[in-house]
């Protein structure tokens, strides 16, 4: 089968021929139609999880995917051949990812039937970004009428979080580098600021002198946490799924490290929002499998808006 893999940490991703996997007991063989790009993909390729998890080489990249069940192993009960499925496939040993024509996976992972009315590329774009956004909002726990500021809002997680928060009646202030105001307002943002502009912090502070109720920080700045925390009101919340930093929170601010625990229940909640028409899957770029290395580099550079999807 065709797959995109690296031969070692920090090696360039390349299109390779790999053996087609065979499902074992309790596993599905899925013929993938699409995968989506997430920052964790290139972080794994760079060795960011070395020492935390075992890795197999050549290391096939990819975490999120969608396709059709082609075969089932002994004991599988939830799914049958021909079912459309999508999900979060990351599990040790790392290196058996979704940038491939086929993948095997236990039926017990965060895997769900493809939502009705959603095509394969959209389904592949949902799992990591959608579940992380939902988990973050659950952890923050704001109510209708409260204000949430999202740093790095133009990316996959931010695009989902903006919509999900707006659906709850939360006022969403969004920040990203560049001209993305029209895009984010269409997703439900109350306000947009270009964080690449000199003086943007003064603009935000002038608009919200008492601070916002919470910040969801999706920008991989690490040491930039104090910059983001400065916009939170006394006793408010600072949340981030970006590992690193760990700045002590001042002024009674509660710091939340969002740690995604992939669950089918989260996928089901996202599917319900999508089916109701309240949630748009933000696929902004699509490319064939052979161009996956290019999409990875764009993700690494922070140049991707919404979700980039690989068509297999």
C-alpha positions as CSV (number, residue, x, y, z in Angstrom):
1,X,0.0,0.0,0.0
2,X,1.0,3.6,-0.4
3,X,1.9,5.5,2.7
4,X,3.9,8.6,3.8
5,X,6.5,7.9,6.4
6,X,9.9,8.9,7.9
7,X,12.8,6.5,8.1
8,X,14.1,8.1,11.4
9,X,13.5,11.1,13.6
10,X,13.8,14.4,11.7
11,X,14.2,12.5,8.4
12,X,12.1,13.9,5.5
13,X,8.7,12.4,5.0
14,X,8.5,10.3,1.9
15,X,5.9,8.4,-0.1
16,X,6.7,4.7,0.3
17,X,5.3,1.2,-0.4
18,X,4.4,-0.5,2.9
19,X,2.8,-3.9,3.7
20,X,-1.0,-3.9,3.9
21,X,-1.9,-4.6,7.5
22,X,-4.1,-7.5,8.7
23,X,-6.7,-7.1,11.5
24,X,-6.2,-9.2,14.6
25,X,-8.8,-10.2,17.2
26,X,-11.0,-7.2,18.1
27,X,-9.5,-5.1,15.2
28,X,-10.9,-3.5,12.1
29,X,-9.1,-3.1,8.8
30,X,-10.1,0.4,7.4
31,X,-9.6,1.5,3.8
32,X,-8.9,5.1,4.4
33,X,-10.2,7.8,2.1
34,X,-8.8,10.8,3.9
35,X,-6.5,11.9,6.7
36,X,-6.0,15.3,8.3
37,X,-2.9,17.1,9.3
38,X,-2.2,18.0,12.9
39,X,0.9,19.5,14.6
40,X,1.3,16.3,16.5
41,X,2.1,14.6,13.2
42,X,5.4,16.5,12.6
43,X,6.2,16.6,16.3
44,X,6.2,12.8,16.3
45,X,8.3,12.8,13.2
46,X,10.8,15.2,14.9
47,X,11.1,12.8,17.9
48,X,9.0,14.9,20.2
49,X,7.6,11.7,21.8
50,X,10.8,9.7,21.9
51,X,11.2,8.2,25.4
52,X,7.5,8.6,26.1
53,X,6.2,6.0,23.7
54,X,7.8,3.2,21.6
55,X,8.1,3.9,17.8
56,X,8.2,1.7,14.8
57,X,10.1,2.6,11.6
58,X,9.5,3.3,8.9
59,X,7.1,5.5,10.9
60,X,3.8,6.1,9.0
61,X,2.5,9.5,10.0
62,X,-1.0,10.6,10.8
63,X,-3.5,10.5,13.6
64,X,-7.0,11.4,12.3
65,X,-8.6,9.5,9.5
66,X,-11.9,8.4,7.8
67,X,-12.8,5.6,5.5
68,X,-14.7,2.3,5.1
69,X,-14.3,-0.9,7.1
70,X,-12.9,-3.5,4.7
71,X,-12.5,-6.4,7.1
72,X,-13.0,-7.3,10.8
73,X,-11.1,-9.5,13.2
74,X,-12.6,-12.1,15.5
75,X,-14.8,-10.7,18.2
76,X,-15.6,-7.3,16.6
77,X,-19.2,-6.4,17.4
78,X,-19.6,-2.6,17.0
79,X,-18.8,-2.4,13.3
80,X,-19.2,-4.5,10.1
81,X,-17.7,-4.6,6.7
82,X,-18.9,-1.6,4.6
83,X,-19.4,0.8,7.6
84,X,-18.2,4.3,7.1
85,X,-16.0,5.3,10.1
86,X,-13.8,8.1,11.4
87,X,-11.7,8.6,14.4
88,X,-8.5,9.2,16.4
89,X,-6.0,6.5,15.7
90,X,-2.9,7.5,17.7
91,X,-1.7,4.7,20.0
92,X,1.6,3.1,20.8
93,X,3.7,1.9,19.2
94,X,3.7,5.1,17.1
95,X,4.3,4.7,13.4
96,X,1.1,3.0,12.2
97,X,-0.7,6.2,11.1
98,X,-3.4,7.4,8.8
99,X,-1.2,8.8,6.0
100,X,-1.8,5.5,4.3
101,X,-4.3,3.6,2.2
102,X,-5.1,1.1,5.0
103,X,-4.9,1.0,8.8
104,X,-5.9,-1.5,11.5
105,X,-7.3,-0.4,14.8
106,X,-9.0,-1.8,17.8
107,X,-12.8,-1.1,17.7
108,X,-12.4,0.2,21.3
109,X,-10.5,3.4,20.3
110,X,-12.2,6.8,19.7
111,X,-13.9,5.6,16.5
112,X,-17.4,6.3,15.4
113,X,-19.7,6.0,12.4
114,X,-19.3,8.8,9.9
115,X,-21.9,11.5,10.7
116,X,-24.8,11.6,8.2
117,X,-24.3,14.2,5.5
118,X,-20.5,14.5,6.1
119,X,-18.2,13.5,3.3
120,X,-14.9,11.6,4.0
121,X,-12.6,14.6,3.9
122,X,-14.7,16.5,6.4
123,X,-14.9,13.5,8.7
124,X,-11.1,13.1,8.7
125,X,-10.8,16.8,9.8
126,X,-12.9,16.4,12.9
127,X,-11.3,14.1,15.6
128,X,-8.2,15.7,17.1
129,X,-9.1,19.4,16.6
130,X,-12.8,19.0,17.3
131,X,-12.4,16.8,20.5
132,X,-9.6,19.1,21.8
133,X,-11.8,22.2,21.3
134,X,-14.8,20.5,23.0
135,X,-12.6,19.2,25.9
136,X,-11.1,22.7,26.4
137,X,-14.5,24.3,26.6
138,X,-15.8,21.7,29.0
139,X,-12.8,22.3,31.2
140,X,-13.2,26.1,31.1
141,X,-16.9,25.9,31.8
142,X,-18.0,29.4,30.8
143,X,-21.7,30.3,30.6
144,X,-23.8,32.3,28.2
145,X,-22.8,35.9,28.1
146,X,-19.3,35.4,29.4
147,X,-16.3,36.3,27.3
148,X,-13.6,33.9,25.9
149,X,-10.5,35.1,24.2
150,X,-8.8,32.6,21.8
151,X,-5.2,33.0,20.9
152,X,-4.3,31.3,17.6
153,X,-7.9,31.1,16.6
154,X,-7.4,30.5,12.9
155,X,-6.1,26.9,13.3
156,X,-8.1,23.7,13.5
157,X,-8.8,23.7,17.2
158,X,-9.5,27.5,17.2
159,X,-11.9,27.1,14.3
160,X,-13.9,24.5,16.1
161,X,-13.7,26.2,19.5
162,X,-14.9,29.5,18.1
163,X,-18.1,27.9,16.8
164,X,-18.7,25.6,19.8
165,X,-18.4,28.5,22.2
166,X,-20.6,30.8,20.1
167,X,-23.2,28.1,20.0
168,X,-23.3,28.3,23.8
169,X,-23.9,32.0,23.8
170,X,-20.3,32.8,24.8
171,X,-18.8,36.0,23.4
172,X,-15.7,35.0,21.5
173,X,-12.8,37.4,21.0
174,X,-10.3,35.9,18.5
175,X,-6.7,36.6,17.8
176,X,-4.3,35.3,15.1
177,X,-1.5,36.6,12.9
178,X,-2.8,38.0,9.6
179,X,-6.1,38.9,8.0
180,X,-8.5,36.3,9.3
181,X,-11.2,38.4,10.7
182,X,-13.8,37.7,8.0
183,X,-13.2,33.9,8.3
184,X,-13.5,33.9,12.1
185,X,-16.6,36.1,12.2
186,X,-18.3,33.7,9.9
187,X,-17.6,31.0,12.4
188,X,-19.3,33.1,15.2
189,X,-16.5,35.3,16.6
190,X,-17.7,38.4,18.3
191,X,-14.4,40.3,17.7
192,X,-11.1,39.8,15.9
193,X,-7.6,41.3,16.5
194,X,-4.5,40.7,14.3
195,X,-1.9,39.6,16.9
196,X,0.9,40.3,14.4
197,X,0.2,44.0,14.5
198,X,2.3,46.3,16.7
199,X,-0.1,47.6,19.4
200,X,-2.6,44.8,19.2
201,X,-2.3,44.2,23.0
202,X,-3.3,47.8,23.7
203,X,-6.3,47.4,21.3
204,X,-7.5,44.4,23.2
205,X,-6.9,46.0,26.6
206,X,-8.8,49.2,25.5
207,X,-11.7,47.1,24.3
208,X,-11.8,45.0,27.5
209,X,-10.3,47.0,30.3
210,X,-11.5,44.7,33.1
211,X,-10.2,41.6,31.3
212,X,-12.0,38.6,29.7
213,X,-13.4,35.7,31.7
214,X,-11.1,33.2,30.1
215,X,-8.3,32.8,27.6
216,X,-7.9,29.6,25.5
217,X,-4.2,29.8,24.3
218,X,-3.6,27.8,21.2
219,X,-0.4,29.6,20.1
220,X,2.8,27.5,20.7
221,X,4.6,30.3,22.4
222,X,5.6,28.6,25.7
223,X,7.2,31.6,27.4
224,X,4.5,33.8,26.0
225,X,2.0,32.7,28.6
226,X,2.2,35.9,30.7
227,X,1.3,37.9,27.5
228,X,-1.9,35.9,27.2
229,X,-2.7,35.9,30.9
230,X,-2.5,39.7,31.0
231,X,-5.9,39.7,29.2
232,X,-7.6,37.6,31.9
233,X,-9.6,39.3,34.6
234,X,-8.7,38.7,38.2
235,X,-9.9,35.3,39.2
236,X,-10.5,34.2,35.6
237,X,-9.2,31.2,33.7
238,X,-6.2,30.6,31.5
239,X,-6.3,27.3,29.5
240,X,-4.0,25.7,27.0
241,X,-3.5,22.3,25.3
242,X,0.1,23.5,24.3
243,X,2.6,21.7,26.5
244,X,5.4,23.7,28.0
245,X,5.7,26.9,29.9
246,X,3.8,26.3,33.1
247,X,3.9,29.9,34.2
248,X,2.6,30.5,37.7
249,X,-0.8,32.2,37.3
250,X,-1.1,35.6,39.0
251,X,-4.1,37.5,40.4
252,X,-6.0,34.4,41.3
253,X,-6.1,33.2,37.7
254,X,-6.8,29.4,37.4
255,X,-4.4,27.7,35.0
256,X,-5.8,24.7,33.1
257,X,-3.7,22.3,31.1
258,X,-6.1,20.8,28.6
259,X,-5.2,17.1,28.1
260,X,-7.3,15.4,25.5
261,X,-8.7,12.0,26.5
262,X,-10.1,10.7,23.2
263,X,-13.6,9.3,23.6
264,X,-16.3,8.2,21.3
265,X,-18.7,10.3,23.4
266,X,-16.8,13.5,22.3
267,X,-17.1,12.4,18.7
268,X,-20.9,11.7,19.2
269,X,-21.4,15.2,20.6
270,X,-19.5,16.8,17.7
271,X,-21.6,14.7,15.2
272,X,-24.8,16.0,16.8
273,X,-23.6,19.6,16.4
274,X,-22.7,19.0,12.8
275,X,-25.9,17.2,12.0
276,X,-27.9,20.1,13.4
277,X,-26.2,22.5,11.1
278,X,-24.7,24.4,14.1
279,X,-21.1,23.3,13.4
280,X,-19.1,23.7,10.2
281,X,-16.1,21.4,9.6
282,X,-13.5,23.9,8.6
283,X,-11.7,22.2,5.7
284,X,-9.6,24.9,4.1
285,X,-7.1,22.9,2.1
286,X,-7.0,19.5,0.4
287,X,-4.2,17.7,-1.4
288,X,-3.3,14.1,-2.5
289,X,-1.3,11.7,-0.4
290,X,1.9,12.5,-2.4
291,X,1.7,16.1,-1.2
292,X,1.4,15.3,2.5
293,X,5.0,16.5,3.1
294,X,4.1,19.9,1.8
295,X,1.1,20.1,4.1
296,X,3.2,19.1,7.0
297,X,5.7,21.9,6.3
298,X,2.8,24.4,6.1
299,X,1.5,23.2,9.4
300,X,5.0,23.5,11.0
301,X,5.2,27.1,9.7
302,X,1.8,28.0,11.2
303,X,0.5,28.8,7.7
304,X,-2.6,26.5,7.8
305,X,-6.0,28.0,8.4
306,X,-8.7,25.7,9.6
307,X,-7.9,22.1,8.6
308,X,-5.7,20.7,5.9
309,X,-6.8,17.3,4.6
310,X,-5.0,14.6,2.7
311,X,-7.0,12.7,0.1
312,X,-5.9,9.1,-0.2
